Amino acid sequence: MNSVCVYDPHADAWTQLASMTIARCNHASAVVGGKLYVFGGLRGEERLCTVEVYDPATDSWAHGSSLTSARCDVAVTAL
């Protein structure tokens, strides 16, 4: 899937955001500096090395620097 939704616990409601440019599953994600980063994952049987960056101020996605190798089923942590 490439769809993205955000949950507002105060309103108990989901809102759909702009879709990622690449449909993926089994990816990792983290928030850094107010932006959401999505790393790698799978598109069908293909392992991805792509990174997408979501900017909530513009409700848009941009491509980030690619990973050094394709990865899926990984975890990330923002420090």
VOBA-1610 file (N, C-alpha, C; in pm, whole numbers, padded with zeros to 5 digits, always signed):
BEGIN
Met+00084-00118+00000Met+00000+00000+00000Met+00088+00124+00000Asn+00034+00231-00052Asn+00104+00358-00043Asn+00020+00462+00032Ser-00095+00419+00082Ser-00182+00512+00154Ser-00129+00535+00296Val-00156+00655+00348Val-00108+00694+00480Val-00222+00763+00553Cys-00243+00724+00678Cys-00346+00787+00761Cys-00284+00826+00895Val-00340+00930+00956Val-00296+00975+01088Val-00416+00968+01182Tyr-00389+00924+01305Tyr-00495+00910+01405Tyr-00488+01026+01504Asp-00602+01088+01530Asp-00614+01194+01630Asp-00689+01135+01750Pro-00616+01107+01860Pro-00684+01043+01974Pro-00785+01134+02042His-00768+01265+02033His-00864+01357+02096His-00999+01354+02023Ala-00993+01344+01891Ala-01116+01339+01811Ala-01159+01195+01786Asp-01073+01098+01821Asp-01099+00957+01793Asp-01133+00938+01645Ala-01047+00997+01559Ala-01074+00995+01416Ala-00946+00978+01336Trp-00960+00916+01219Trp-00849+00898+01125Trp-00864+00997+01011Thr-00750+01049+00961Thr-00749+01139+00846Thr-00649+01085+00744Gln-00691+01076+00618Gln-00601+01031+00513Gln-00509+01144+00472Leu-00380+01113+00457Leu-00279+01209+00413Leu-00240+01179+00269Ala-00149+01258+00216Ala-00097+01231+00081Ala-00034+01092+00078Ser-00049+01023-00033Ser+00005+00887-00047Ser+00154+00890-00076Met+00226+00790-00027Met+00367+00774-00061Met+00378+00752-00212Thr+00495+00780-00268Thr+00511+00762-00413Thr+00530+00616-00450Ile+00574+00534-00354Ile+00596+00391-00380Ile+00515+00309-00280Ala+00435+00218-00330Ala+00363+00126-00242Ala+00464+00031-00179Arg+00452+00005-00051Arg+00549-00081+00019Arg+00488-00141+00143Cys+00549-00248+00190Cys+00514-00309+00318Cys+00645-00350+00386Asn+00637-00389+00510Asn+00753-00437+00587Asn+00865-00333+00590His+00830-00206+00595His+00927-00097+00600His+00947-00053+00745Ala+01039+00041+00764Ala+01060+00103+00895Ala+01032+00252+00881Ser+00995+00316+00992Ser+00969+00459+00986Ser+01005+00523+01119Ala+01036+00653+01113Ala+01068+00731+01231Ala+01041+00877+01203Val+01013+00953+01308Val+00993+01096+01296Val+01119+01166+01347Val+01172+01255+01263Val+01290+01336+01298Val+01263+01478+01251Gly+01279+01574+01340Gly+01260+01714+01302Gly+01122+01744+01249Gly+01022+01673+01298Gly+00884+01697+01256Gly+00847+01636+01122Lys+00937+01559+01063Lys+00907+01491+00936Lys+00911+01341+00956Leu+00829+01270+00878Leu+00822+01125+00885Leu+00910+01065+00776Tyr+01003+00980+00815Tyr+01093+00911+00722Tyr+01051+00766+00712Val+01040+00715+00589Val+01004+00575+00564Val+01120+00511+00489Phe+01171+00400+00543Phe+01292+00336+00492Phe+01263+00197+00437Gly+01311+00172+00315Gly+01309+00037+00258Gly+01171-00025+00252Gly+01169-00157+00272Gly+01046-00234+00267Gly+01041-00324+00146Leu+00924-00376+00120Leu+00902-00465+00006Leu+00795-00405-00085Arg+00817-00422-00215Arg+00714-00393-00316Arg+00699-00523-00392Gly+00597-00599-00356Gly+00584-00735-00409Gly+00697-00819-00354Glu+00778-00877-00441Glu+00894-00956-00400Glu+01022-00873-00398Glu+01016-00748-00445Glu+01134-00663-00457Glu+01165-00593-00324Arg+01289-00609-00277Arg+01335-00534-00160Arg+01374-00393-00204Leu+01337-00295-00125Leu+01359-00155-00163Leu+01475-00093-00084Cys+01547-00003-00150Cys+01651+00076-00082Cys+01610+00223-00078Thr+01487+00252-00115Thr+01441+00390-00123Thr+01400+00445+00015Val+01408+00576+00026Val+01365+00647+00146Val+01269+00757+00101Glu+01156+00769+00170Glu+01063+00878+00142Glu+01048+00961+00269Val+01027+01092+00250Val+01017+01186+00361Val+00885+01261+00349Tyr+00803+01252+00454Tyr+00674+01321+00455Tyr+00686+01451+00534Asp+00639+01561+00475Asp+00638+01691+00539Asp+00492+01728+00570Pro+00454+01727+00698Pro+00314+01758+00732Pro+00274+01902+00700Ala+00370+01992+00692Ala+00337+02133+00660Ala+00283+02147+00519Thr+00328+02059+00428Thr+00284+02067+00288Thr+00201+01945+00246Asp+00182+01849+00338Asp+00112+01724+00308Asp+00169+01663+00180Ser+00302+01650+00176Ser+00366+01596+00055Ser+00486+01509+00091Trp+00521+01423-00005Trp+00634+01331+00009Trp+00746+01372-00085Ala+00870+01351-00041Ala+00988+01375-00123Ala+01078+01252-00109His+01166+01234-00206His+01263+01124-00198His+01380+01167-00113Gly+01423+01079-00023Gly+01542+01103+00058Gly+01659+01028-00003Ser+01773+01034+00062Ser+01890+00959+00016Ser+01861+00810+00025Ser+01903+00736-00075Ser+01879+00591-00076Ser+01962+00521+00031Leu+01912+00410+00079Leu+01988+00326+00170Leu+02106+00264+00096Thr+02207+00220+00169Thr+02325+00160+00105Thr+02293+00024+00044Ser+02186-00040+00093Ser+02140-00166+00035Ser+01992-00181+00062Ala+01926-00264-00017Ala+01782-00286+00000Ala+01757-00356+00135Arg+01651-00313+00204Arg+01621-00369+00336Arg+01471-00381+00357Cys+01434-00482+00432Cys+01295-00497+00475Cys+01295-00563+00611Asp+01182-00558+00678Asp+01169-00616+00812Asp+01276-00562+00906Val+01297-00431+00903Val+01397-00368+00987Val+01331-00276+01088Ala+01407-00229+01184Ala+01359-00133+01281Ala+01452-00013+01281Val+01397+00104+01309Val+01479+00225+01322Val+01442+00295+01451Thr+01534+00377+01499Thr+01512+00456+01620Thr+01564+00596+01597Ala+01489+00694+01635Ala+01532+00834+01627Ala+01589+00874+01762Leu+01710+00924+01762Leu+01773+00966+01887Leu+01778+01116+01897
//
